[in-house]
Amino acid sequence: MTVTYRPTTPDTQEDLLAFTTSDPVSWIGPDRYRQESATRNYRPEWSFLALRDDVPVGRALWWGGPDAVVPSTLDDLIVDAPEAERVAVAAGLIRAGADAFGRLPEWVVDVAVDWHDDPRAVAAVDWRAQAARAAGYDRTTERVSVVWEPGTGLPSADQQYRFRGGDDDEFTDLFTRVVVGSLDAHTRATVAELGARGTAVDDLEFYLTLPGRREDWRIAEDGDGLVVGFVLATRTAYDAAVSYIGVLPQHRGRGVVDALLAEALRIHAEAGEPRVVATTDTDNVPMRRAFERAGFIVTKRRLVFEA
């Protein structure tokens, strides 16, 4: 039977919200969907159903900022179809959204920290990865999500560094310089496509859209007044965040990253933030260790599919 794909309407919203899954992956419940629909993070035109003979067999929920024209991520994809058909239905949902939005937003799948040891989680990730490839995603990155809470205590500040603000031109220059030797998969892919300067411009434009205060972006200088790196203390839609840490290549291996993390945490702690979140690639061992030293704990892993 033919499967059709279409955005949600008032008549089909309850069908959309009726979906559940036993797969050990994150998914969006009805209460959260309704709550974030009120803030326009989820919208009917960004929420698709797959139907066979008018019977819902799958759904996909894309998320975006309240003022966004198109969504930024695919947050939730559930398929209620025979195993042999799951990949095709899922890929069809993704392509339907991409056709409607004129782009293929990244797909984020959150799983448990130990998901590799759970056969059910491995199977749930596997068919989603197959669907991702079929729909046009060609890169997959596994990331770790970490959180710091005030009860952990602030790491000691390194007195050999001082921090200041900077204008957009200076940050663009710094973004350009720190991509050299980056261990971040997304950064390396973007540099391959846009070059170092293009990546820097793209990064600046993106981070300027995040919630939070622009004055909480900090540049670090050593005792000789040399710039050694920078950190962006920002916000996600839900939490305070450390969104970017960059150490200039010639200053790596000197503990600069620890000073940058401590500065970002100090900023958020002084603002009374109840928690601070961050993410990094699983393969970026130096950054993972820096988060551990600062008192962050790993809360989940995240599979990011990108085109």
C-alpha positions in Angstrom: 0.0 0.0 0.0 1.1 3.5 -0.7 2.3 5.7 2.2 1.6 9.4 2.1 3.3 12.1 4.1 1.7 15.4 5.2 1.9 18.1 7.8 -0.4 18.0 10.8 -3.8 19.7 10.8 -6.1 20.4 13.7 -8.0 17.3 12.7 -4.9 15.1 12.9 -3.1 16.5 15.9 -4.5 13.9 18.3 -3.2 11.2 15.8 0.2 12.9 16.0 0.2 12.9 19.8 -1.0 9.3 20.2 2.4 7.9 19.1 4.6 6.3 21.7 7.6 4.1 21.4 9.3 1.4 23.6 12.6 2.1 21.8 15.3 3.3 24.4 15.7 6.7 22.6 14.4 10.1 23.5 11.0 11.1 22.2 8.5 13.9 22.8 5.4 13.3 24.9 2.1 15.1 24.4 2.6 17.5 27.3 5.9 18.8 26.1 4.6 19.0 22.6 1.7 21.2 23.6 3.9 23.3 25.9 6.4 24.0 23.2 3.8 24.6 20.6 2.7 27.5 22.7 6.2 29.0 22.2 6.2 28.1 18.5 9.2 25.7 19.0 6.9 23.0 17.6 4.4 23.9 14.9 1.8 22.0 12.8 3.6 22.8 9.6 6.8 21.3 11.1 5.0 18.1 12.4 4.5 15.4 9.8 2.5 12.2 9.7 3.0 9.1 7.6 -0.3 7.5 6.6 -1.2 4.3 4.9 -4.8 4.2 3.8 -5.4 7.2 6.1 -4.0 5.2 9.1 -1.1 6.9 10.8 2.1 4.7 10.7 4.7 7.3 11.6 5.4 10.8 12.7 8.3 13.3 12.7 8.6 16.4 14.8 11.0 19.2 13.9 12.1 21.9 16.4 13.1 25.5 15.8 13.4 28.9 17.5 10.2 30.9 18.1 11.1 33.3 15.3 12.6 30.8 12.9 11.4 30.5 9.3 12.5 26.8 9.1 13.3 24.3 11.9 16.8 23.7 13.0 16.6 20.0 14.1 14.5 16.9 13.7 13.8 16.0 17.4 11.5 13.0 17.2 10.8 10.2 14.7 8.5 7.3 15.5 7.4 4.6 13.1 4.7 2.1 13.9 5.1 -0.3 10.9 6.4 -3.8 10.3 10.2 -4.0 10.7 10.8 -4.5 7.0 9.1 -1.1 6.3 10.5 1.0 9.1 13.4 2.4 7.2 11.4 3.4 4.2 8.7 5.1 6.2 11.2 7.0 8.3 13.2 8.1 5.3 10.0 9.2 3.6 9.0 11.3 6.5 12.5 13.0 6.6 12.4 13.7 2.8 8.9 15.1 3.1 10.1 17.6 5.7 13.2 18.4 3.7 11.1 19.2 0.6 8.8 21.4 2.7 11.6 23.3 4.4 14.0 23.5 1.4 16.8 22.0 3.5 17.6 18.9 5.5 17.9 20.0 9.2 20.2 17.8 11.4 18.6 14.9 13.1 19.3 14.5 16.8 18.7 11.2 18.6 19.5 11.1 22.4 20.3 7.7 24.0 21.6 6.5 27.3 25.3 6.8 28.3 25.8 3.0 28.0 23.6 2.5 24.9 26.4 0.5 23.2 25.9 -2.2 25.8 22.1 -2.4 25.3 21.1 -4.6 22.3 17.7 -2.9 22.1 19.3 0.5 21.9 21.8 -0.7 19.3 18.9 -2.0 17.2 17.0 1.3 17.6 20.0 3.3 16.5 20.7 1.0 13.6 17.4 1.3 11.8 17.4 5.1 12.3 21.0 5.3 10.9 19.8 3.3 7.9 16.9 5.7 7.4 19.2 8.7 7.8 21.4 7.5 5.0 18.4 6.7 2.8 17.1 10.2 3.4 20.3 11.9 2.4 22.3 12.3 5.6 26.0 11.5 5.0 27.6 12.3 8.3 27.0 10.8 11.8 28.7 12.1 14.9 28.3 10.7 18.4 28.5 13.3 21.1 28.3 13.3 24.9 26.0 15.7 26.8 27.4 17.0 30.1 26.0 19.0 33.0 27.5 21.0 35.9 25.5 22.1 39.0 26.5 24.6 41.6 26.7 22.0 44.3 29.7 20.7 42.5 31.7 23.8 43.3 33.5 26.1 40.9 36.9 25.1 39.6 39.8 27.3 40.8 40.5 30.4 38.6 43.9 30.5 37.0 45.3 33.9 37.9 47.8 33.9 35.0 44.9 34.7 32.6 42.7 37.7 32.4 39.4 37.9 30.5 37.8 40.6 28.4 35.1 41.1 25.8 35.6 41.6 22.0 33.8 42.8 19.0 32.4 40.7 16.2 35.4 41.2 14.0 37.8 40.0 16.6 35.7 36.9 17.3 35.5 36.2 13.6 39.3 36.3 13.5 39.6 34.0 16.5 37.0 31.5 15.1 39.2 31.4 12.0 42.4 30.7 13.9 41.1 28.0 16.3 39.7 25.7 13.5 43.3 24.7 12.7 43.7 21.2 14.2 40.2 21.1 15.5 39.0 17.7 16.9 35.3 18.6 16.3 33.8 16.6 13.5 31.3 19.3 12.5 34.0 22.0 12.4 36.2 19.8 10.2 33.4 19.1 7.8 32.4 22.8 7.6 36.0 23.8 7.0 36.2 21.3 4.1 33.1 22.9 2.6 33.5 26.6 3.4 37.2 27.0 4.3 38.4 28.4 7.6 37.1 32.0 7.1 33.8 30.8 5.8 33.4 28.5 8.8 34.2 31.4 11.1 31.6 33.6 9.6 29.0 30.8 9.7 29.9 30.1 13.4 29.6 33.8 14.4 26.2 34.1 12.7 24.9 31.0 14.5 26.2 31.8 17.9 24.8 35.4 17.7 21.3 33.8 17.4 21.6 31.9 20.7 19.8 33.2 23.8 22.0 34.7 26.4 24.1 37.9 26.8 26.6 38.8 24.1 28.8 40.4 26.8 29.3 36.9 28.3 31.6 36.0 25.4 35.1 36.2 26.8 38.6 36.4 25.3 41.5 35.2 27.4 44.9 36.8 27.5 48.1 35.6 29.3 50.4 37.7 31.5 52.1 39.1 28.4 48.8 40.4 26.9 48.8 37.6 24.2 45.4 36.2 23.3 45.3 32.5 24.0 41.7 31.6 23.5 38.0 32.4 24.0 34.8 30.9 25.5 31.1 31.6 24.8 28.9 31.5 27.9 25.4 31.4 26.3 22.1 29.6 26.7 20.2 26.9 24.9 16.4 27.2 24.8 16.3 25.6 28.2 19.6 26.0 30.1 22.7 28.0 30.6 25.4 26.6 28.4 29.1 26.6 27.4 28.6 26.7 23.7 32.1 27.1 22.3 35.6 26.9 23.7 38.5 27.7 21.4 42.2 27.6 22.3 44.7 29.0 19.7 46.9 26.2 18.3 50.2 27.6 19.7 48.7 27.7 23.2 47.2 24.2 23.4 48.4 21.8 26.1 49.0 24.6 28.6 45.8 24.3 30.6 44.1 27.2 28.8 40.9 25.2 28.3 40.6 24.7 32.1 40.8 28.5 32.6 38.2 29.1 29.9 35.8 26.6 31.4 36.2 28.1 34.9 35.5 31.6 33.5 32.3 30.4 31.8 31.1 28.6 35.0 31.9 31.7 37.1 29.7 33.9 34.8 26.8 31.5 35.0 27.2 30.9 38.7 27.2 34.7 39.4 24.0 34.9 37.4 22.4 32.3 39.7 22.0 29.6 37.0 20.9 26.3 38.5 22.8 24.2 36.0 25.1 24.6 33.0 25.1 22.2 30.0 27.6 21.5 27.2 28.3 18.8 24.5 31.4 17.5 22.8 32.2 14.8 20.3 32.8 11.4 21.9 36.1 11.2 20.1 37.3 14.6 21.4 39.0 13.1 24.4 40.9 16.2 25.5 37.6 18.2 25.8 35.9 15.4 27.6 38.6 15.3 30.2 38.5 19.1 30.6 34.8 18.8 31.4 35.5 16.1 33.9 38.2 18.2 35.6 35.7 21.1 35.9 33.1 18.9 37.6 30.7 18.2 34.7 29.1 14.7 34.6 27.9 12.9 31.5 24.1 12.6 31.3 23.5 11.1 27.9 24.9 10.4 24.5 23.7 12.1 21.3 23.7 10.8 17.7 23.7 13.7 15.3 22.9 13.0 11.6 23.9 15.8 9.2 23.9 16.3 5.5 
